[in-house]
Amino acid sequence: MQNSQVGNKLLAFFTSDLQSGSRPKGGVKGIELGVPSVGGEHLNNHGNFDFSSVRFVSEEFAKKMSKGKIESNDILIVKDGATTGKVSFVDKTFPYERATVNEHVFILRTNEKILPKFLFWYLWSKNGQTEILKNFQGSAQGGINRSFLDGVEVPDHAIEYQEKIVKKIDSILSQCWSDQAKFQKAKRLISKFRQSVLSAAVTGKLTEEWRGKNGSKRNTTEFVKKIQKLYSRVVDIDKYEEHENLSSWIKCKVQNLFSVQTGSTPYRKNESYYLNGTIPWVKTGEVQNCDIYDAEEKITPLAIKETNTKTFPINTILIAMYGEGKTRGQVGRLKIEAATNQACAALVNPTITDYFNEYIYIYCLSQYSQLRQEAAGGNQPNLNLSKIKEWNVNVPPEEEQREIVNRVKKMFEYADKVEKQIELASKRTDKLTQSILAKAFRGEL
């Protein structure tokens, strides 16, 4: 199928209407029924929608909205923030008869000069995304405004060609996206596998068979004495409980095992604390269940000297105390000497054994979500030093710690290998998808 392209025209030439929506003053929190309100978080990477977390405006508010009501064949475009330019198409699979968009999403409607689905495919393609984002204005939290219609160039093909292309693209890419859906499902399964391994590790299930064969002594003597000797600053190490289900394990509060401290933020208006800084300064958002090898921001030695900011050693475990949603901090481990902001609690590991330090990190990764849920007393489940200090840790005997760490490491290495293969396959599919689209809009399909 060949079609000689007439040329490019600006997006405004193909647009009949561009509008955005709104939400009531005070937002939509607490509104559990009504008309769905679509935001940027509901547009997924495949041009469809993710309504796993639906937000609503009231029926009354929706009726009063003069703009922002979704119709069939609408193209939705995120207008600001980190996902600016992301697009989705409203077709017969859209799950709601009535829905609105909020103030962060554009509704774009086409005129008779272009097919809505053809324009959607172009704006979704790599070339289309580049065209949209070249009109990005502002900082990282900036976005696009109505003027982007006069800055985006769109291939101008005959309607007959557009019809053929849409039909062919839908046919070809339905298989590609089916594959991508399988890849995403596999990634979720791997994530669940890792969490299951962590949970089994800190509850004794992972080494249940091992204990039966090897036996295991309760560590109320030698191991506790080792902690006392090598970490003499902690004076309450004798305050532990016997584990209710595992005869060889003990339970001990974090404050009786470790020194728990917070970081700090050097005075922002003093440029000498930040300008040309060399000391990594870790923020909450960088603490994401991973080893930390660098930080986005650096502070200067002067900041350390003149403020109460301090650096923490390698292998310090960081537990994020504040934040919410998918971007909130979690648990991290320093692989560099670094300072942290006040929203991280620094759980400083005593140098007892490498296996003990590794085990405690595994425990924190496994139990962090539960800790936050238990701490949820208000709208945002924040932690504080007191809650972290009172956190009970299941501690197995020293030889079992070694076995747990080794087993978790092997299982995670296997999961990493599988995940890498999935990622490579996903990238190949993405590359094929973009290649198909590029040929289509050049008139070569």
N, C-alpha and C positions, 0 to 999 in steps of 0.2 A: 504494500500500500504506500503510494508516494503522494505527496502534496507539496506544491511549491508555496512556501510561506510568503504571504503578501508583505509582511513586515511586523514591526512592533507598534503598539499603541499604548497610551497611558491607561492605567487602571480606571481612572475617572471616566474614560470613554465607554467602558462596559458597565458602569455602575448606575443603578437607578436609585439606590438609597443606601445610606450608611448611618447607622444609629447605635447608640449604646443604651444601657439600662440604668437602673438605680436600685437602692435598697432603702428601707425606712430609716429615719434618724435613730441612731443607736444600734443599727445593724440588725442581723437576723437571729442572733443568739437567743435560744429559748423558744423559737417558733418551730413547733414540731409537725404542724400540718399546714396545708395551704397550697400555693403554687410553687413548684421547684424554681429556685434561683440559681442559674448557671454562672459559675465563675471560671477563671483560668485553670483552677485545679481540676476541673471536671473534663477538660479537653485532653485526650490521651495522645500518645505519639503516633498512632495509626489513623488519625483523622476521625476517630469515633469518640466515645465518651466513657468516663468512669464515674458512675454514680454510687460508688460504695459508701460515700458519705454525702448524703443529699441535704441541701439547705433550702429553706422555704421563705417566701414572703406571704403575708396574709392574703386571703381572697380579696378583701377590701382594698388593700394596697395595690394588688395586681390590676384590679378594675380601673383604678385611677391612673395607672401608667399610660402615658400617651406614646411612649417609645420603649423599645426593648423587649417586645413580645415576639417569641420565636415562631417562625412559620416553616413549612416544608420547603426544602431547597435553599434554606439560608446557609451562608458560609459564616461561621463564627471565628473571630480572630482575637487572640489575647492582645490587649493594647498597651500593657505596661508590665514592669517587673521582670523577673529572671526568665520567664517563658514568653516574652514578647514575640509575636509573630506566629505562634503556634495556631494551627487552624484545624477545624473539624467541620463536617458536613452533616446537615440535618436531612436525613432521608427517611424512608418508610420504617427503618429499624429504630428510629428515635423512640424512646419508651414512654414519652408523655404527650398527651393531647394538648396540654397547655403548659407553657414554661416561659420564663423570662431570663434575661441576662442581667448581671449586675454592672456596676460602673467600670469594671475592668475588662469588659469584653465588647467588641464591635460586632454588630450584625451587618453583613454586607449582602445586598441583593442586586442581582444583575438585570440588565435590560435585554432586549431581544437580539442584541448583537453577539451574544456569547451564551453558551450553555452553562448553567450554574455548576454542574459537576465537572465540566472541562476546566473552568476557572479554578475550582477547588483543587483539582489535581495539580494544576500549575503552581498555585500558591503553596501547596504542600511540598512540592518538589524542592530539591536543593537550590535550583536556580531561583525559584519563586521566593524561598526563604531569604536568599541573599538580597533579592530586590526589596523585600519588606524591610529588612534590618538595616539597609543602607540609609533608611529614613529615621533610624533610632535617634532620639534626642535625650539629652540629660545624662545623669550618672548611671550607675548600675541599677538604680531603681527608677530610671527614666522609662521611655517608651515611645510610642508613635501617636500622632494625632491625625485629624481629618486630612491634613495636607499630604499624608502619604499616598493618597489617591493620585496625586499629581507627580509622584516620584517613582512609582512602580511601573516598569514596562512589561507588557503582556503580549505574547505571540498572537498575531491576528490571522486566524485560519477561517476558512469557509465553514458554515454551520454543518454542511454535509460531512466534511472531514472531522469536525469535532464529534459528531455523532458516532462515527466509526471508531475514533480514538477512545472515546469514553467506554464504549462497549468492549473494546479490546483490552484496555487497561483494567477495567473491572474484572474481566475474566482472568487475566494473567496475575494481577496483584492479589486477588482473593486467595490464591494458593500461597503466595509469598507471605501474606499476613497470617494465614492459617499456620504456616511454619513458625512465624515469629510468636504467635500466641502459644505454641507448644514450647518454644524456647523460654518464654517468660514463665510458663507453668513449671518448667524444669528448674528454673532459677529459684522459684518460690519453694519447691520441694527440697532443694539443696539447703536453702536458708532454714527450713524447718528441721532438716536432718542435723545441721550444726547445732541448733538450739536443743534438739533432743539429746544429742551427745553431751552437751554442756550440763543439761539437767540430770542426765543419768550419772555424770561424773561426780556431781556434788551431793547426790542423794545416796550414793553407794551402789546403785544398780549396775553401773558400768563394770565394777570390780567384784560383783557378788560371787561369781564363780571363782575368781582368783582368791578371795578370802576363804572360801570353803576348802581350797586346796592348800593354801599357805598358812592359814591362821593369821591372827592379827591381835597384838596386845594393845590394850588401852594406853594412850600416850599421856597419862597423868604424871609420869615420872621423868624419864629421860628427855623426852621432847620438850616438855614444859620447862625443865631445868635449863635446856639449851637456849630456849627463848629468854629466860631470865638472865642468863650469863651474857648473851650476845646483844641483848637489848635492855640493859639495866634501867633505862629511863622509864620504862613502863613498870609501875610498882604493883599493879593489880593483876598480874598474870595468873595468880592462883584462883582468880574468880572465874571459874568455868562450871559448866553443867555436863552431866553425862548425857549423851545422845539417847533419845527415847527409843529409837529403833535399831541403832547400830551399837553393839556392845563395846566395840573397839574405838569408837569415835567420841569426840567431845564437842560441846558447843561453847563458843566464847564470843563475847561482844568485841566489836572492832576496836573500841577504845582500850580494851585490855590486851590487844595484840600490837596495835600500831599507834603512831603519833598522827593525828588527823589535823591538818592545817588548811587554811585557805590562802590563795594568792592575793594579789592586789593590783590596782590600776594606777600607775603613776599619773600625776596631774596632767590632764590632756593639754592644757593651754601652755604648758612649758615645753616648747619645741626641742629643747636640749635633751629631753628624756626620750625622744623618738627619732629625731633627725639623724639619718645615717646610723641607725641602731644596728648592733651586731648580735644581741642576745635574743634568741627566740622567745616570743611572748604568746603563749597559747590561749586562744579564746574558746568559749564554750562550744560554739558551732564546729570547731575542729576536733572535738572529742567525740568520735563516731565509731565506737567499737573497733578500734584499730590501734596499731603501733604508730606513734607520732615521730616522724623523722625531721620535720621542719615546721615552721609557723609562718602564717601570712604576714605577720607584723613583727617587728624587732624593736627592742628598746636599747638604750645606751648604758654603759657601765655607770654613768652619772646617776641614772634613775635608780640603780641598785644601791649606790652609795648614799644618796640623799633621801630616799624614801624607805618605807618598810617592805618594799618589794624584795623578794628573795628568789633564788633559783633552786630548783629541785633536781636531784640526781637521776641518772639513767635508771630505768625500771620503776620509777615512781608511777603508781596507779592514780589516774585522775577520774574522779566521779563528778559528773556535771550535776549541779544543783538546781539550775533554773532553765526555763524554756519549755516550749510545748510544740505539739504537732510533729510532722515528719522531719523537721529540721533541727529539733532540739538535740542537745548534746547527750551523750550516753556515758560509756566507759572507755578510757584510753590509757595507753601506757607510754611513757616517755622513752624514746630511744636516743635522746639527746639531753643535755643539761638545758633546762629551760625554766622561765618564769611562767606564771599563769595568772589569769584575771581572777577576780574575787568570786566569780560564778562557778569556779571549779573547786572541789574539795580535794586536797592532795592526801592520798592515803599512802604514807611513806612506809615501804616494806623494810623490815629489819633484814640484815644480811645473815640469815640463818642457813638456808640452803637454797640453791637455785630452784629446786623442785618445789619448795614451799612457796617461794615468790610466784612461780608459774601457777601453782594450784590456786593461790589467792586471786590471781588475775582471772582464772577460769571461773572461780566462784562469783566474782563481781559481774562478769559478763553474763553469767547464767541468771543471777537473781536481781539484777538492776531493775528490770521492768516491774517485778513484783514489789520491790522496795518503793518505787514511785507510786504504784497503785495504793499501797498501804498508807502512803503519806498524803494521799489526795483528800484533803479536808475542805478545800474550797474549789474555785473554778479552775485553778491551775495547780497540778500536783507538784509543788516545789519541795525540795529537800532543804535541810539545813544541817549544820554540824552536829547538833544534838541527835537528830534522827540517824545520821550516819554512824555516830559513835555508839548508839544503842543497837545497831544492826548486828544480829547474831550470825556467826559464821560456823558452818560445820567443818570441823578439822579432823581429818583421818590421821592415823599413825604415819610416821615418816616414810616407811617402806611402801605404804599404800599410796602416798602422795606421788612417789616416783612412778608407780604403775599407772596411776590415773593420768598424769601428765604425758607419759609416753603413748598411752592409748589415744588420748585426745589428739595429740600431734599427728599420729598416723592417719586417723580418720579425717582430720581436717586437710591433710595433704592430699588424700584421695578426693575429697570434695572439691578442693582447689583445682585439681587436674580435670575433673569432669566439667567444672564451671568454665574453665579456660576453653575447653573444646566447644562448649555451647556458645560462648562469646564469639569465637572465631566463625562458627556457622552462622550466627546472627549477623555478623558484619558482612559476610559474603552475601547473605540474602539482602541486606540493606544496599550493598553495592549494586547488585543485580536490579533491584527496584529502581534506584536512581538512574541506572543506565537505560532502562526501558522508558522511563519518563522523559529523559533527555532526548532520546531518539524520537519519541512521539511529538514533542513540541518543536523539534527541528523539521518535522514533516517526513521522517524516515521510516516510520512504522507501516 
